[in-house]
Every structure is written in structure tokens, then in C-alpha cells.
């Protein structure tokens, strides 16, 4: 849509590379999260959150559906946020309500937002059996307490097939209202951090060879890995530097 409508480019991963790396170790951790209500993938800029998730989703597309939403600071408004959320889900479940009218609708209370989620998302998806993963990328730009409260409600009332994945630079704090402590205590929270996202030496070697097209001796891979500390964007910058000689 043009103007101030819903941008379709926000409903798919924003990847800079055409090829990505298959990471069996990380993918196995993500596979285990599919049965959980919520998974947090936490890492700073350049940690490779979006790329890792997009690569994993390419591997599991035959057994689950994926709705993706790339968030921006302008989405930190309840109705705009949920309009985009419904737009992302509608790409997978086209019978859901057309959300475009919500973008310019009058503001509602938190209670009304819960009702909106119930009517337009929870009830329509209640009988669904095929797993549906909803990925919210750059969730750290969302600060509105009404959005956090509505997502907390959704986690309690969610359809069994719906699984929420938040990609964020910072861990949501207790003040956000998201029930992280309760989910963690119940074993219902998946968590991946920067240590999980970092390349191992073997992954780095495969990244340079398979993705960046470089032939490096093992000793050089180890040396570069020590300097980049497994940071994915650091590995990419190193590879670009090597290409330039």
C-alpha cells in the first residue's frame, strides 16, 4: 500500500545476503522452541538474530507456517502495531480480517485491544492444528505499556498452534508486563542469547567458504575468529576486507 498504509516489505525478513549459513547447532535449539508459547532471541546489533531465524525458517517451512513482522519505532502505537500483526498473520491465514482500516482508527483502551485480539486472532485460530510461528523482529523498539499488556494477555489466551518469537536487542524487563518469570518457571520460555548466536570456529570456516566464497587455511580462520569473537557481522566485515586484499 502507498502513503500511510501497511508496507508489505515489513512482512518478510530484511536480509542483506542472498545466501545464508545452515547452522545445525543453533537450528536444533530453535526446533526445541517451537512447542513453547514464547521464545526470546536476544543480541546486540550485528549479532545475527534475523539472519539466523530466517535461515532456520527456510529449513522448517514444510512442517510449520511463519508470519514475520519487522518492527520500526513508528509501530509503537497499539492499533498500528496490531494492524501490522494481523497483516503478517493474514499472509498465512488469509481468512483473517483485513487490518488496513485499523491504522487510522481511533485509539482504544487496553481492554478493547484484548477484545480485538480475541475476536480477530484467538477465536479464528482456536481450531488450528498446524504450528504457526509469529516472529516480531526488533521488538526492542516497542515500549507502549498497552502493547506489552495485550501481548501478555495473548500469551495466556493464545491458540495452542500459535508460537511467538521476539527478536530483540535487550531483554524485556519486569516492568514490561510480559510474564517472562512465570513462563521461565514453567519451562515454557525459550531463550537464545549472544553466546548461542556467535559462530563457532567450524561455523566461521563454513561461512567464509560457503557464503563468502573465500578459501582460508584453518589457522587463518582461527585467528580471524579470535579477533571477531564469533560476532556474525564481524565475520562478514572480515570477509569483505579479505576480498579487497
C-alpha atoms as one frame of an Amber mdcrd trajectory, in Angstrom:
protein
   0.000   0.000   0.000   1.145   3.528  -0.686   1.090   6.530   1.628   0.441
   5.666   5.242  -0.906   2.193   4.557   0.687  -1.107   5.579   4.050  -1.745
   3.934   4.395  -5.316   2.615   8.199  -5.082   2.896   7.822  -5.208   6.703
   6.197  -8.625   6.447   9.325 -10.539   5.484  12.894 -10.764   6.808  15.278
  -7.945   5.877  18.373  -9.848   4.772  21.458  -8.331   3.195  22.807 -11.610
   1.757  21.230 -13.883  -0.819  22.859 -16.940   0.789  22.802 -17.818   4.464
  24.529 -20.439   6.556  22.840 -23.596   7.787  23.732 -23.880  11.496  22.657
 -27.272  12.818  23.602 -26.460  16.422  21.529 -23.293  16.541  18.703 -24.781
  14.496  18.353 -27.646  16.978  17.854 -25.114  19.778  15.200 -23.321  17.743
  13.465 -26.606  16.902  13.027 -27.223  20.626  11.317 -23.842  20.992   8.517
 -24.495  18.528   6.370 -26.178  21.176   6.731 -23.236  23.600   4.420 -20.215
  23.881   7.286 -17.707  23.697  10.904 -17.649  22.568  13.280 -14.723  23.080
  16.289 -14.255  20.799  18.388 -11.532  22.422  21.519  -9.961  20.953  23.001
  -6.619  20.027  23.122  -5.084  16.570  25.063  -7.379  14.249  24.566 -10.476
  16.393  22.818 -12.207  13.509  19.356 -12.635  15.058  17.303 -12.020  11.925
  19.643 -13.944   9.648  19.717 -16.965  11.957  15.930 -17.030  12.277  15.362
 -16.600   8.553  17.829 -19.392   7.777  16.155 -21.707  10.268  12.697 -20.924
   8.917  13.827 -21.918   5.434  14.604 -25.362   6.841  11.296 -25.922   8.658
   8.813 -24.421   6.196   7.461 -27.848   5.270   6.213 -28.548   8.798   5.062
 -25.168  10.095   3.839 -21.780   8.895   5.615 -18.496   9.592   4.342 -14.937
   9.915   7.089 -12.280  10.079   6.870  -8.646  11.138   9.863  -6.274  11.072
   9.101  -3.520  13.572  10.096   0.148  13.480   9.782   2.936  16.082   6.659
   4.217  14.322   4.915   0.931  15.153   4.976   1.760  18.871   1.261   2.629
  18.822  -1.334  -0.002  19.742  -3.604  -0.013  16.700  -0.769   0.387  14.213
   1.127  -2.446  15.913  -1.848  -4.807  15.837  -2.757  -3.833  12.304   0.700
  -4.964  11.198   0.467  -8.048  13.403  -2.774  -9.071  11.707  -1.303  -8.247
   8.288   1.618 -10.580   8.982  -0.677 -13.380  10.120  -3.039 -12.812   7.191
  -0.277 -13.777   4.759  -0.508 -17.251   6.265  -4.185 -17.279   7.268  -5.921
 -15.204   4.570  -9.368 -15.545   6.147  -8.349 -13.227   8.997  -9.721  -9.676
   8.995  -8.232  -7.118   6.604  -6.307  -4.919   9.077  -5.771  -1.820   6.922
  -8.725   0.040   8.493  -7.132  -0.218  11.943  -4.193   2.032  11.031  -6.263
   5.219  11.251  -8.923   4.054  13.708  -9.413   5.985  16.991  -7.282   4.856
  19.941  -8.793   2.209  22.204  -8.300   1.162  25.796  -6.269  -1.863  26.807
  -9.472  -3.776  27.420 -10.642  -3.092  23.858  -7.278  -4.261  22.490  -7.728
  -7.557  24.304 -11.174  -7.836  22.745  -9.684  -7.063  19.325  -7.144  -9.847
  19.738  -9.805 -12.241  20.941 -12.186 -11.552  18.060  -9.688 -11.203  15.229
  -6.927 -13.631  16.202  -7.539 -16.023  19.085 -11.031 -17.195  18.132 -10.301
 -17.590  14.375  -7.137 -19.605  15.137  -8.573 -21.648  18.015  -9.078 -24.838
  15.986  -5.860 -24.620  14.014  -3.542 -27.641  14.356  -0.611 -26.798  12.056
   2.044 -24.852  14.032   2.160 -21.128  13.307   5.249 -19.136  14.337   4.826
 -15.365  14.649   8.213 -13.585  14.559   8.413  -9.974  15.779  11.792  -8.594
  14.715  13.349  -5.585  16.503  10.854  -5.861  19.352  13.065  -3.555  21.456
  11.528  -0.535  19.644   8.148  -1.287  21.267   7.711   0.499  24.624   3.975
   1.203  24.852   2.641  -0.463  28.003  -0.686  -1.148  26.285   1.024  -3.269
  23.641   3.012  -5.189  26.250  -0.135  -5.787  28.305  -2.047  -7.035  25.272
   0.794  -9.406  24.316   0.833 -10.704  27.899  -2.900 -11.377  27.553  -2.286
 -13.098  24.211   0.316 -15.401  25.748  -2.265 -16.522  28.308  -5.111 -16.895
  25.822  -3.191 -17.925  22.716  -4.401 -20.719  20.420  -2.285 -23.844  21.011
  -0.853 -23.714  17.489   0.485 -20.152  17.848   4.097 -19.645  18.960   5.551
 -16.171  19.472   9.231 -15.382  18.782  10.651 -11.981  19.770  13.954 -10.802
  18.269  15.275  -8.008  20.447  18.500  -6.216  21.342  17.587  -6.112  25.028
  15.746  -8.470  27.340  12.299  -7.069  28.263  12.351  -6.071  31.930   9.791
  -6.922  34.590   8.099  -3.550  34.105   7.085  -4.572  30.578   4.364  -6.790
  32.000   5.360  -9.761  29.864   5.140 -12.889  32.062   8.739 -13.971  31.496
   9.425 -15.177  35.050   6.250 -17.256  35.126   6.907 -18.793  31.707  10.527
 -19.492  32.643   9.466 -21.221  35.872   7.038 -23.409  33.934   9.610 -24.338
  31.309   7.544 -22.518  28.672  10.098 -19.890  27.672  12.766 -20.445  25.031
  15.843 -18.224  25.310  18.763 -17.729  22.944  21.434 -15.125  23.632  24.602
 -13.764  22.086  26.621 -16.827  23.123  24.216 -19.015  21.142  24.301 -16.694
  18.124  28.094 -16.464  17.892  29.863 -18.507  15.222  31.918 -21.459  16.336
  35.227 -21.902  14.524  33.643 -24.597  12.343  30.666 -22.361  11.502  33.008
 -19.471  10.715  35.051 -21.671   8.350  31.876 -22.734   6.551  30.639 -19.130
   6.434  33.812 -17.917   4.720  33.785 -20.814   2.248  30.082 -21.349   1.512
  28.633 -17.866   1.866  31.526 -15.505   1.161  33.400 -17.686  -1.357  36.772
 -17.494   0.395  39.316 -20.298   0.704  41.136 -19.896   4.020  43.538 -22.241
   5.769  42.316 -23.390   9.216  44.940 -21.363  11.070  43.725 -18.150   9.468
  40.097 -18.954  10.292  41.052 -19.465  13.938  42.964 -16.177  14.012  40.086
 -14.208  12.471  37.581 -15.916  14.738  39.628 -14.903  17.781  39.549 -11.264
  16.657  35.832 -11.194  15.756  34.873 -13.250  18.844  32.279 -15.147  16.816
  30.319 -11.974  16.080  28.497 -12.682  12.765  28.690  -9.148  11.404  32.362
  -9.077  12.396  32.918 -12.206  10.324  31.186 -10.581   7.374  33.276  -7.422
   7.660  36.440  -9.509   7.900  35.437 -11.452   4.791  34.775  -8.248   2.849
  38.169  -6.922   3.918  39.862 -10.131   2.755  38.110  -9.891  -0.587  39.627
  -6.441  -1.046  43.037  -7.890  -0.276
